[in-house]
C-alpha cells in the first residue's frame, strides 16, 4: 500500500497506473450517474474519481456504464462440476470479481485436504476467492461421510487462516440443543455464515443470537422478511435446482437493499453457460421491476458490507478497483471487467491450474450392486419423500405404496466405511421406466438412485462405481446416459463446455425415460441431505428432518 502515491494521483500530481476515461459511473450511494475518469493506483486501488486524470495506461469507456465488481455471497464450486480455475473462467467474464466459497462438498469426501486445495487454488486465481472453513463435515450424525472435521481441526486451520470465517452452520438442532462440539466451533469464530431453512420464532432468535450473520436458504417471502427483521442478511439464491429469486423478488427494494445480497450456491455448467452468474440475477430483478439501485447494491455493495469486505463495493477513492463496464445497465450487459486494477483478458489465468492430489480420485469404494439390493416387499401405506421441481424442501407424505409416480429410492454408502444401503420411496420424478443415479449426494456424497426396477437401479449404480462418480441413466438394462465426475465423485478437469454437453446428453436420457423434473440430478443430490425439511433418506435410513431423527 502506497498512500503517498494515491494522494499524489488524486491531486493530479502524478499519472495513475490505469485511468478508465469518460465512464458513466452508476453510484451505489445515491443512484446517480456521473461521467468521470477513474484513476487507479498500481496497487489496484482507486485513487480518484473525477475529470481529466492522466494514466500510464488509459481505457476509453465512453458510452459504457461503470459499476462495482459483483460478489457471489455463497457458492460451492464443486457443484459447478468444474475446477476452481475453470469456474473462474466461466464467471469472471460476467463480472463476478469476488466469491465466497465453502468447500464442504469436497471436505465431506477427502477431509481437511479440501481446505488445502482450495486455499492453493485461490492464491492462483485472478478473482478474489474467499475460502470458508466448513462447519459441518458431516452435516449430521445420521449419515456416513468420507471424512469428519472436528472443532479441533477447525481451530488449527483458523490459526493459519484467521481471515477465514466459519461456513454455513447447517446443524441448527445442534445449535439449539447447545451441542458441545457445535458450541466449540461457534466459539472459534466471530463471523458465521448461516443455513436455516424455514426457521422461525424463538428458534430463529436463538440461532441469530449464537452469532450467525446470514442465510441463503429462504424459500418463502415471509420467512425471508422475518430473518431480515431479526438482523440477518438474506442471501437470495438462484442455483440450478434451488431457484428462489422469483419468490423473493419483492425483497429487492432500495429500503431492503442493505440487508440482502445475491448468491448462486449450486450452479452447474449448463446454467453458468446459459444464464451467467450474478449478472443474470441483476438483469432478471430489474426486468421484474426492481430499481437498478437496489439490484446493483445487492450484487456488490450490500454483499461486501454483509461479508465485512469494506474495501470493495463502490467506485470511490480508497476502494479496491474491481470494476465492471456495461453497455446496458438494465440488461447488465458486461463488456469489460477490471480486477484489482488489471483488465481481464480471454487468457487471464490460463496457466495457473493447481493439480488435484491423487487422493481425490478412486473415492467410490462400494461393492458391485445386484437387483436384490434394491428389491422391496413394501405393502400398504409408506413414508414418501415428495419432491417439488425447483425446491430443495421435500414433503413428508404417507401414501399407499402403489400410488402413481411413487418410485423406489436408495442411498448407498460409497466411502468404504460400512457398506450401508438404505431404501425408501419418492414421488415427483415422473420416471416411466429405468433409473437415474448420482454420486453427488449432499453433503456426505453417498450414491443415490431412483428407479422403476431393481435391475435398472443396480445397472445405474454400477456404472458410477466403474466411472468413479458422476450421473448415470439406465434403461432396460443398459446405460443410456453417463457424465463421469472422477474427482471425488464431484467434478472433473475438463472444460465447462465439454461437461455441459455431456450433462445435456445425460439430461436428455433422463427425459427419455419420463423424468419430468428440470434438474433431476440436482434434485436427486439433495434427497440425502437431512438438514433441509421435511423428509430425507441417508445411508442410515429415512430421516424426519423436523424431528431430526431416523424413523426407519
N, C-alpha and C positions, 0 to 999 in steps of 0.2 A: 504494500500500500504506500503510495507516494502522495501525501496530502498536498505538499507544496506544488507538485505538478498539476494536480486537479485545480487548485486555486489559480494558478497561472493560466491554465486553459480557460477556466471560467471567466477570467478577466480579459481574455483576448490577448494575453501577453506572449503566448506561445501556441503553436499549432497542436491540435489534438491528433491522436493516433488515427482515428477514424471520425469523419463527420458525415452523418446522414443529412443530406441537404434537402431543404424545402419539403419536409414531410408534413402531412396533415395529422397532427397528433391528437388523438382522442383521449382526453384526460379523464381518468377514472376517479379523480377527486370531485370534479364538478359536472362532468358530462359534456363539457365544451370542447370545441375544436380550436386548435392553434396551428397556424402554418409557421414552422420554425425549423431550424437546424438542431440536430442532436450531436453534441460533441462528446466523444468517448476517449477516455484516457487509455494508456497502454495496458493498465491492469484490468481492463474490462469493466470499468465503472463509468457511468455517465457523469461528466464534469459540468455540463451546461446544456440548457435548452434556450434557444433564442435566435437572433438574426446574425447573419454574416460571420459565422465561425469558419475558420480555416483548418484543414487537416492534411496530414501526410498522405492519407488516402481519403477519397470522397466518394460517396454513393448518392446518386441523384434519385430522390424519392418523390419527385414532383408528380402529383396525381395519385399518390398512394397514401393510405392511412396507416399510422403507426400506433400499435397497441403493445402492452407488455406481453412477454412470453407466457404461454399457457402452462398451467400446473395441473397435472393429474394427481389428485389428492390421495388416491389409494388404488394400487394396481398389483396384481400377481403376474409378473412377466411370464412365469411358467405356463399360465393359462393361455397365453398367446401362441404356445407351442414353438416359440422362437427362442434363440439365444438372446441375451441382452443386447448384443451388438446388432443383430438383425431387427430386434424390436425397435431400437433407436432409429434404424434406417426407415422404418415404417412411420414413426410418429414425429420425428424431428422435422421433417419436411412439412408437417401440418401445424407446426408452431408450438409443439409441446417441448419446452425447454427445461422443465423440472418434473420429475415424477417421484412419488413416494411408494416404495416397493416393499412388500412383505414377502420374503422367500419361504413362507411356511409350507408351500406345496412341496418344494424340493426338500426342505428340512424334515418333513414327515417321512421321507424315504431314506435320506442319507445322513440326517442329523446335522450337527453344527458345521460340517463341511460345506453346507449350503451357504452359510454366512460368509465363509472364506471366499467361496466362488463369487458371490455377488459383490462383495467389497472389492475384490480384484477386478471384476468387470467394470464396476462403477468408476474406478480410478482411470480406466482407459477410454471412457465414453466422453463425447463432446457435451451432451446434455448433463444436467445435474441429477443423478440418480441417488435419491436418499434412501438408504437401506435401513429398514427397521429390524429389530430383534424380535423374532416370533415368540409370542406369549404362550401359545397353546399347541405344543408338539408332544403328545397328541392333543386334539381338541378336548377329548373326554377320556375317561377310563372305560368307556363302553365300546371300544374298538381296538384293533391291533395295528399299530403303526410300524414302520420300518425302523424308527428311532424315537428317542424321547429326549427332550431338552428340559433340564431342571432349573430351578431358581439359581442354584449354584453355578450352572453353566452360563446362565444369562449374566450373572454378576461378573464372571471372568471376561466376557465379551464387552460388557459395559465399561469395565475399567480400560480396555483397549480402545473402545469406541464410545466415549462419553456423549458424543453428539447424537448417537443412535437412540431413538425413542423406543418404547415398547409397542409392538404391533398389535393389531386388533385383538382385544381381550374378549374372546368368544365364550369363555366359561362363565357365563352370567350366574348360573346356580352356584358355582364355586365362590364368586364374589359375595353373593347374598348370604351364603352359609358361612362366610369367613373361613374358607378352607385354608389351612396353614401354608401350604405350598403356594397357593394363589396370592395370599397376603404377602409372602416373601417377595414374589415377583413385583407386585404393586409397589412395595416399599423401595425398590431399587430405582424407580424412575419418577421424574417429575412431569413427564408428558406421556399419556397413554391414549392410543387410538382405540376406538370402540367398535362393538359389534353386538347390537341388542335388538333383534327383530321383535316388534310388537310389544316391547317392554313399556310399562305404563305405571302411573300412580306411585305408591311408596317404593316399589322395587326400582323404578326409574330414578327416583330421588336417591336411593342408596347407591345405585351404580354410578351416578354422576358424582355423588359425594366421595366416592372412592378415588376420584381423580381422572375419570375418563372424559376426554375432551370432545369427541365427535362420534358419529355413527353413519355408516354407509348402507345400512340395511333397512331403511324406512321404505315401506311399500304403500302406505296409506297416508293421505294428506293430513288427517287429524293426528296420526302418530308422529309425523314429522313436525307438525306445529307444536305439539306438546314437548318434544325434545328441544326445540328452539327456546321455548319458554323456560325450560329448566337449564338453559345456558349451554346446551350442546350446539356444536356446529353440525348441520346436516349436510352430508356429502351426497348429493343427488347422483345416483348411479345409472349408467346406461351401458350395460355389458352386452354380451351376445345372448345369454339366456335371460338374465335378470334385467329387465328394461323398465325403469321407474320414472323416466323423465316425463312422460305424458301425464301420469297420475299426480306428479309433484309439481307440474308446471305453475300452478297458482302461487307457489312459494317464491317464484323468481320475480321479485319486485325490488325497487330501489330501497325501500324500507328494510326488507329482509336481507338484502344482499350481503351485509357484513357477517351474516350468520349462516350462509350457505356456501357450498363450493361444488365443483363437478368432479366425478371420478368415473373410471371405466371398469375397475375391479377385474372382471374376467372377460376379455375380448379376444376372439380368435382371429386368425389371419384373414379369413374371408371378410369379416366385419371391418377389420382395420383397413383392408384394401378398398372396400366398397364405401365405407362411411367415415373413414379417418378416425379421429380421436376426439379430443375436447373441442376442436374446431367445429365438428359436426353437431355437437350438443349446443354450442353457441348459436349456430345458424338455425337449428330447429326451434330453439327457445324464442328467438326473435321472430321467426316466421309464425309462431303461435301467438304472438302479441306481446312478448316480454320487451321491456325497454332495453335498448342496447347497453345502457349504463349498468343495469342490473346483471345482464348476461355476461358482459366482459369483466365485471367485478368478480363474479362467481368463478370465472375462468382463470383469474390471476390474483388480483389484489386481496380478495377475501380469503382465497385459499392460502396465500402467503401469510396473511396475518393469523389465520387459524392455526397454521402449522409453525408459527413463530419464526418464519423466514422473513425477517423485517428488512432484508436488503434487496427485496425484489417486489414486483407487482405494480410499480408505477414507472412512467417515463419522467424522471425528475433527477436533479443533481444528487449524487451520492448513492443512487440505486444501481444495482447490477444491470449491465447493458444486455439484457435478454429482451429482444425486440422482434415483433412480427410486423411485417409490412403487408398490407392488404390492398387488393384492388376494389373490394366491395365490403363495406363494414357489415351490412345486414346479412350478406351471404357468407361472411367470414372466409373470403377467398384469399388464401395465402399465396403471396408472390415471392417473398424473401424472408429468411429467418436469420437473426443475428444472436449468437450465444456468447455471452461474456465478451462482447466487443468484436467477435470474429464472425464473418459472413459464412454461413453454412453452404457448402457446395455439394454436388452429387456424390463425390467420392470421399466426403468427410468421414474419417474414422474407418476407412475400408480395410485397413491392415492391422487393426488393433484387437483382434479377437483373442479372448482368453480361452485356451482349450479346456474342455471338460475333463476332469480326472477319470481314469478308467473305472474307479469305484462307482461312478454314476451309471454304469451300464450293467447289464445282466442282473437286473433287480427283480425280475418276475420269476419267482422261485417255487411256484405252486406245482403240484404234480399234474400229470395228464388227467383230464376230466372224462367221465363217461356219462351217458344219458341217465344212468342210475343215480348219479349225484344230484340230479335236478328233478327227479320224479316226485310226485306229491300224491298223497291219499286223502287230501282235504275233502271234507263234506260239510254241508250246511253253511252257516254264516262264518265269515272270516274277517280279520282285520285287513284293510286295504289302504295302500298309500295312494291318495288321489293327487295326480299331477295336473297342474294347470299351465297351459302354454304361457311362457314369458314370466313365470314366477318361480322362485325357489321355495316358497312356502307351500307345503303339501297339506292336503286334507287327511283327517283320520276318519276313514269310512269303515262301516261294519255292514257287509253285504253278503248275499248268497254267493258262493264261490263260482256258480255258473252264470253270474250276471254278465251280459255282453261287455266286451272290452276289458275284462279282468284277465291279466296275464301273470304268469309266474315271473318272479324276480329273485335273484340270488346274489350274495356278496361272498367272494372267496378271498381268504387271506392269502396274499401273494408274496410276503416278505420272508417266507421260510421259517416262521416262528412257531405256528401251531397247526396249520392246515385247516382252520375253521371254514365251514361252509354254512351260511345262514340263508334260509329260504322264506319267501313271503309272497304277497300279491300286490299288484299295482294296477291302477286304472288311469288311462289318459294317453297312452302311446299310440293306440289305434292299429297295432300290427294285425294283419290278417293271416300272416304266416311268417315263418323264420324267426330270427333272433338278432339282437344287437348287443354288443358288449364293449366295455371301456376299461382301460387301466387307470384312467383319471377318475378318482372317486374321492372327492373332498371329505376330510383333509388327510386321512391316512392312506389314501390311494391304493385300496384293495381293488380287486377286479369286481365289476358289477355287470350283470347280464339280465336282460329282459327278453322273454321269448314265448312262442306259442307251443313249442315242443321241447322236451328234454334233449332230444337228439341235436337239434339246431343250437340250443344253448351250449351244449358241450363243444360243438364244432367252432362256435364263435370264441369261446374262452380259450380253447386250444390254439387257435390262430394267434391270439395275443400272447400266449405262452411262447410260441415259436418266434414271433416278431419282437419279443421283449417290450411289449406295450403298444398302446395306440387305441384305435377304434376299429371294430370289425362288424360286418353284417354277414349273416349266414342265411341261406335259403335252400331248403330241400337237400341238406347235407353238404352243400358247397359254400365256399366263401365267395360272395359277390361284391364285397367292398372291404377295403382294408387301408387304413392310414397308420403306418408304423411310427411309433414315438419311442425310440430305443434309449433315450437319455432319461433315466429314472422312470421310464414309462410315462413321461410327461411332455417331453419336447424333443426336437431333433435339430441338427445343424444345417438344414437346407434353407433355401431362400423362402421368404414368405409366399412368393408367387407359386413355387412348386408345392409347398404344403397346402396352400389354398386350393390349388387344382385337385390335389389328391383328396382333400376334405370334401370338395364339391362332389366328386365321384362317389365317395362313401355316403354322403347325404342322399344322393340320388338312389343309391342301392337301398337305403333305409325307406325312402318314399315308395320304391318299387314293391316293397312288402307291406305297404299300407300305412306306414308311420305318418301321423297327422301333425306332429309337433314341428315347429320351425327349426328348433335346435335340439334334436333328440339326444345327442351325445352330451351336451351341456346339462340338459335336464337329468339324464341318467347319472351324470357325475355327482349330482347333489343329493341323490337318494340316500347315500351312506353318511350324510353329514348330520349328526344328531344334535346340532346347536341351532338349527333353523326349524321352527314349528312346521307341522304338528306331529307327523308320524314318519319315521325313517327306518332304514334297515342297515345295520353294520354286520361285520363278520361274526359278531357275538349274538345277534338276534334283532328282533323288532323293538324299536325304541319309541316309547311315548315321550316326545320331547317336552310336552307341557308338565308331565310328572317327573321327567328326567330319570327314567328308569326303563330297563328292559322288561317287556311284558310277555315275550315268548321267544 
